[in-house]
Amino acid sequence: MKKEKKQVGINPFVLIFAVIFICGLLTFVITPGTLTDGVYTPLPKNQLNFNNLFNIFRAVPYGIKDSANIVILILTVGGALEVYKKTGAIDAGILTVVQKFGKSSQTMLLVALIVLFSAIGGFLGWIETLIPFVPLVVATVLALGYDAMTAVAVCIIGAMGGFIAGPTNLYTVGVANGILQKMGVLPEGSDLFVGLGLRVILWIVITAVSTIYILVYANKVLKDPSKSLVADIDVSDIRLDTAKADEAKLTTPQVMVLLTIVGAVVLTVIGMKYGINGIKWAIDDVSAVFLLSGILSGIIGKMSAGDIADCLIAGAKGSIGGAMVVGVARGVYWVLNAANVNATIIYSAIKLLEGTSPFVAAIGIVIIVTFINGLIPSGSGKGALLIPILVPIGLSLGLTHQTTVLAYQFGDGITNMFWFSYGTLLIFLSYGKVPLDKWYKFFIPLMGIFYVIAFVFIVIALKIGY
């Protein structure tokens, strides 16, 4: 008899800590340095002693500390979701949506969700801020009859795909052009989103390709569930029984609970985009909004104070794995930064571009930023380090400053959906119980398509002197 092949899943904690360990050892090989306003200064090599070696283990608690706002958001949202579920509002609301749309309009709803997430990711630059809404979207997509891969793809490829183009993305385009203003490359006070037209076209192309790619897979699995990449994953605890959709009736208290959720969404958008009383909100403010929404929902649902507290704690407990993985992933950046080798890696990589043609330089920027993105996932943080040195080199090689920024966007954005060191990707996957290796099987072909689109748009940018 043939032995059954044992499937080995990729444990994200093991994988990330292995990377932290390797990076920690490399800090004794790579010469440290500083990078200020594009000027690199080498520092003495790190000594191989207990204190420096112990940074490998410090990286975990310090990584969690550095990403505390995201960790708190995940735990708070988990608690609020548990209260929503306890009132029955979430289940009844989703079943009502399924009943209203039915099987005939499920594709239309799927497309609408992809475009919505893409618009939020592209024009607002939100990814982490979408965490509260991902579990609701995943539950809705599952209730429509699609598999978990389709559900997480709507959220990940929707938001992060739109983020690549980022027509008015403050966290990549805005930060980069703000730095260019300080450098004198762009006039002080000029439009932060110069070159908007080409990025809007890019956003349309990426959103269309993303939608088609997801729909082809989704409809294939809908016709033959055995072709699902996650057919062996049990999602019974997050998939609603749609057989009861016809019986679903929202009670008045449940409608009021749903209105508190809508209110939390509206407050989040206003606070993050425009500010409240002249003060723009941050991630911690979003956590506070959903904490308030959870408490109000419990009161509306006639839950006691003790029951509300128990639900908040139970929901946070259920979210602890996802929250921890975000913090541990941040440890990769921390261990390199603590040893001052990030600047050396960036400077050494960019020096490789010297003497190349404009096209090779632009493609080189995409590739370099792609790999650096695995070490420094933050688009704005990476931009602050890279742009002051990338743009002068790009200009000297015949690239315009906006073509250089565009190449940076591609390198930063495409692999947000690939690098396991990006904790937000892992939390999105965890909401649909999709293992990382299964996600790679689904996403890597699309990643190749995204790179082709990137190179085509770089050629266009070079031709038109963008």
Number of C-alpha atoms within 10 A of each C-alpha: 3 4 5 6 6 6 6 7 10 12 11 19 16 10 14 22 20 13 19 28 19 13 20 24 18 14 24 18 14 18 19 23 19 17 19 12 14 18 11 16 13 14 13 8 16 17 12 12 9 8 10 18 18 12 21 22 15 16 27 24 14 18 22 22 16 17 19 17 17 24 22 18 25 27 26 26 27 29 27 32 26 24 32 26 15 18 20 17 24 24 25 23 20 23 28 20 17 23 18 12 15 14 12 7 12 17 15 11 17 23 19 14 19 24 21 18 25 33 23 22 30 28 18 21 27 23 21 18 20 19 20 21 14 22 21 15 20 26 23 25 24 24 24 25 20 21 25 27 27 26 29 27 26 28 28 25 26 28 29 27 28 36 33 30 33 33 28 21 22 21 18 29 28 21 20 29 24 22 19 21 17 13 15 10 14 17 11 13 9 11 14 21 19 17 15 16 11 17 20 18 14 20 23 17 16 24 26 14 17 24 22 13 17 24 17 11 18 25 14 14 20 15 9 10 16 12 13 19 19 20 14 8 14 13 17 9 6 17 20 20 12 19 11 13 21 12 12 18 15 18 12 12 17 22 17 17 27 20 14 21 23 13 15 21 19 12 19 24 17 14 19 20 13 13 15 13 7 8 10 13 18 15 16 13 17 24 24 16 20 26 22 16 26 29 22 21 29 26 18 17 21 13 18 11 12 9 15 24 17 15 25 24 19 17 21 23 14 14 21 15 15 20 26 24 25 26 27 28 30 29 32 29 22 26 30 26 16 16 20 22 26 25 24 20 18 21 22 11 17 20 12 13 21 12 12 14 14 22 17 13 23 27 22 20 25 26 19 21 26 22 17 18 24 19 27 23 26 18 22 18 13 21 26 19 18 22 23 20 21 22 24 17 20 26 14 12 19 17 23 19 23 21 25 27 25 29 25 31 25 27 26 29 25 26 24 26 22 19 18 22 29 26 27 26 22 24 22 24 24 17 21 27 18 21 18 20 14 14 18 14 11 18 18 14 11 18 16 12 14 22 18 12 17 24 17 11 20 23 17 14 20 16 9 8 13 17
